Amino acid sequence: MYRLGMDQSKNIAWRLRREPFVLTAKEGFKRHDAGLYRFFGEAQDWVMQNTTLQALMRFKYFMMKDTPSLPRPGCDSQRNWNTCGFFLRTRTTADLLGEPAAEGIHQDGVEFTMTTMFNSNNMRKDSAVSTLYNLNQEIGVQHHEADPNNIIEAVQHLNYLDTLLFVDNELSHSVTPVYQNNPRVEANRDMGVFFTRRMAKKGGGFSAEPFDSESSHPTLPAAFSTGSKFLS
């Protein structure tokens, strides 16, 4: 995992210091580890310097810039953006079913969620379907328990850099398991998941408020422009 601060007034992104990751049921995440402080391994500097990753962050920044959205309750519309990025592999074998979202229908506790495919192997064509639901849909139930009337759209990541971007606090979503095409060979799916929201409001009660530092990473600093000389 890595954290990025994004300043829209200066068009700059910079790597933030490591902090625990936390999501609660109040933020649309109902699972056994909801509310727990979780630490993940850190992305190394070469990852942050990768121009493809930086281009993805610029794309997300550009799409967010003029898209109306409301801050999460407890977050501050006057503060900078906080992005948490994860690189995830989901594996399925004869003895293990890989579930990208075992929690079922959920929200990510942010304003904008973006997911990008990097690679897949031996994945059946009906695997890992992402479904978006309106806010009438109950959180915490499995995808097959959803009310079909609440479905907005269902999509799949199938190719390199296939990307889905949505306003997280205006809907919920689910992802079905990864299935093997050849049952004798492991199936896997490599994804980037990028969560972005406004920084927490002081005293606002957001779950990550104690950890929303804007301090640069002390040992793995990185910064890059989010602006473009072609797009304004």
C-alpha positions in Angstrom: 0.0 0.0 0.0 1.0 3.6 -0.5 -0.6 7.0 0.4 -0.6 10.0 -1.8 -1.6 13.6 -1.1 -3.0 15.5 -4.0 -3.2 19.3 -3.9 -5.6 20.7 -6.6 -4.4 24.3 -6.1 -0.8 23.3 -7.0 -1.4 20.3 -9.3 1.0 18.2 -7.4 1.0 14.7 -5.8 3.4 13.6 -3.1 3.9 10.4 -1.2 2.7 10.5 2.4 4.1 8.7 5.4 2.9 5.2 6.3 -0.3 5.0 8.4 -2.7 2.2 9.3 -5.6 1.5 7.0 -9.1 1.4 8.6 -12.7 1.0 7.3 -15.8 0.6 9.4 -19.4 -0.5 8.9 -20.4 3.2 9.1 -18.4 3.7 5.9 -20.1 0.9 4.1 -17.7 -1.9 4.9 -19.2 -4.9 6.7 -16.7 -7.6 7.3 -14.9 -9.4 10.2 -12.0 -7.0 10.1 -14.1 -3.8 9.8 -12.8 -1.2 12.3 -9.4 -2.9 12.7 -6.2 -1.0 12.1 -4.4 -2.8 9.3 -0.8 -2.3 8.1 0.2 -3.4 4.6 3.6 -3.8 3.0 4.8 -0.6 1.4 5.2 -0.1 -2.3 8.9 0.5 -3.1 10.3 3.7 -4.6 10.6 2.2 -8.1 6.9 1.6 -8.1 6.1 5.2 -7.3 8.6 6.4 -10.0 6.9 4.1 -12.6 5.5 6.4 -15.4 2.5 4.1 -16.0 1.4 4.4 -12.3 1.9 8.2 -12.4 -0.1 8.4 -15.6 -3.0 6.5 -13.9 -2.9 8.9 -11.0 -2.9 11.8 -13.4 -5.9 10.3 -15.2 -7.8 9.9 -11.9 -6.9 13.4 -10.8 -8.1 14.9 -14.0 -11.4 12.9 -13.9 -12.0 14.0 -10.3 -11.2 17.6 -10.8 -14.5 18.7 -12.3 -16.7 15.9 -11.2 -19.1 17.1 -8.5 -19.0 14.9 -5.3 -19.7 15.3 -1.7 -17.0 14.6 1.0 -17.6 11.6 3.1 -19.2 12.4 6.5 -16.4 13.6 8.7 -14.1 14.6 5.9 -13.2 18.2 5.0 -14.0 19.7 1.6 -11.3 22.3 2.2 -8.5 19.8 2.7 -6.4 18.0 0.1 -7.1 14.7 -1.4 -5.9 11.5 0.3 -5.3 8.5 -2.1 -4.5 5.0 -0.8 -3.2 2.6 -3.5 -3.1 -1.2 -3.3 -1.6 -3.8 -5.6 -3.6 -7.1 -5.2 -3.3 -10.6 -6.5 -6.4 -12.8 -6.2 -5.6 -16.6 -6.5 -7.9 -19.6 -7.1 -6.7 -23.2 -6.9 -8.4 -26.5 -6.5 -8.4 -25.9 -2.7 -8.9 -22.1 -2.6 -11.5 -19.9 -4.1 -10.2 -16.4 -4.7 -12.7 -13.6 -3.8 -11.7 -10.1 -4.6 -14.6 -8.8 -2.4 -15.6 -11.5 0.1 -17.5 -8.8 2.1 -20.2 -8.8 -0.7 -21.9 -5.5 -1.6 -20.0 -2.7 0.0 -18.6 0.8 -0.2 -14.9 1.7 0.1 -15.4 4.7 2.5 -14.1 7.2 -0.1 -15.3 9.6 -2.7 -13.7 8.1 -5.8 -12.7 4.4 -6.3 -10.6 3.4 -9.3 -9.6 -0.2 -10.2 -7.2 -1.1 -13.0 -6.2 -4.5 -14.3 -2.5 -5.4 -14.8 -2.6 -9.1 -15.6 -4.6 -12.3 -15.4 -3.9 -16.0 -16.0 -6.2 -18.9 -16.5 -9.2 -16.8 -15.5 -12.6 -18.1 -16.7 -14.6 -15.5 -18.7 -17.4 -15.2 -16.1 -14.8 -14.3 -13.4 -14.6 -11.1 -11.3 -17.6 -9.3 -12.6 -17.9 -5.8 -10.9 -21.5 -4.8 -10.3 -22.6 -1.2 -9.4 -25.8 -0.7 -7.3 -27.8 2.4 -6.3 -28.1 3.4 -2.7 -31.4 1.5 -2.2 -29.3 -1.7 -2.2 -28.6 -3.2 1.3 -24.9 -3.2 2.2 -23.2 -6.5 3.4 -25.2 -9.0 1.4 -23.7 -11.2 -1.2 -24.0 -10.3 -4.9 -26.5 -13.2 -5.6 -28.7 -11.8 -2.9 -29.0 -8.3 -4.4 -32.2 -6.9 -5.7 -31.9 -6.8 -9.5 -33.9 -3.5 -9.6 -30.9 -1.9 -7.8 -28.3 -2.8 -10.4 -26.9 0.1 -12.3 -24.3 -1.8 -14.5 -22.1 -4.8 -14.5 -18.6 -4.7 -16.1 -15.4 -6.8 -16.3 -11.7 -6.0 -16.4 -10.4 -8.3 -19.1 -7.3 -6.6 -20.6 -4.2 -4.7 -19.5 -5.1 -1.3 -18.1 -8.9 -1.9 -18.2 -10.0 0.7 -15.7 -13.3 1.4 -13.8 -13.8 4.7 -12.0 -16.8 5.6 -10.0 -18.1 7.9 -7.2 -18.0 5.6 -4.2 -20.3 7.5 -1.9 -23.1 7.6 -4.5 -23.4 3.9 -5.0 -22.2 0.5 -3.7 -20.5 -2.4 -5.6 -19.6 -6.1 -5.5 -17.1 -8.3 -7.3 -17.7 -12.0 -8.0 -15.0 -14.7 -7.4 -12.1 -15.6 -9.7 -12.8 -19.0 -11.4 -10.3 -21.3 -13.1 -10.6 -21.9 -16.9 -8.4 -25.0 -16.6 -9.2 -26.6 -13.2 -5.7 -28.1 -13.0 -3.9 -24.8 -13.2 -4.0 -21.8 -10.7 -6.0 -18.8 -11.8 -4.8 -15.4 -10.7 -5.8 -11.7 -11.3 -3.5 -8.8 -10.6 -5.2 -5.4 -9.9 -4.4 -1.9 -8.8 -7.1 -0.5 -6.4 -7.0 3.3 -5.8 -9.2 4.9 -3.1 -9.4 8.8 -3.0 -11.3 11.0 -0.5 -10.8 14.4 1.2 -8.7 14.4 4.3 -10.6 14.0 7.6 -12.1 17.0 9.3 -10.5 17.8 12.7 -13.0 16.5 15.3 -15.3 15.1 12.6 -15.2 11.5 13.8 -14.1 9.9 10.6 -12.4 6.5 11.3 -9.1 7.5 9.8 -9.0 11.0 11.4 -6.0 10.2 13.7 -3.9 9.0 10.7 -4.7 11.6 8.1 -1.3 13.2 8.1 -0.1 15.2 5.1 3.6 14.7 6.0 5.9 13.4 3.3 7.2 9.8 3.6 10.4 10.1 5.6 12.4 7.4 3.9 10.6 6.8 0.5 9.7 10.4 -0.6 8.2 10.9 -4.1 6.4 13.7 -5.9 5.2 14.4 -9.4 3.0 16.9 -11.2 -0.7 16.0 -11.7 -1.2 18.8 -14.2 -1.0 18.6 -18.0 0.3 21.0 -20.6 -2.4 19.5 -22.9 -5.4 19.4 -20.6 -6.7 22.1 -18.3 
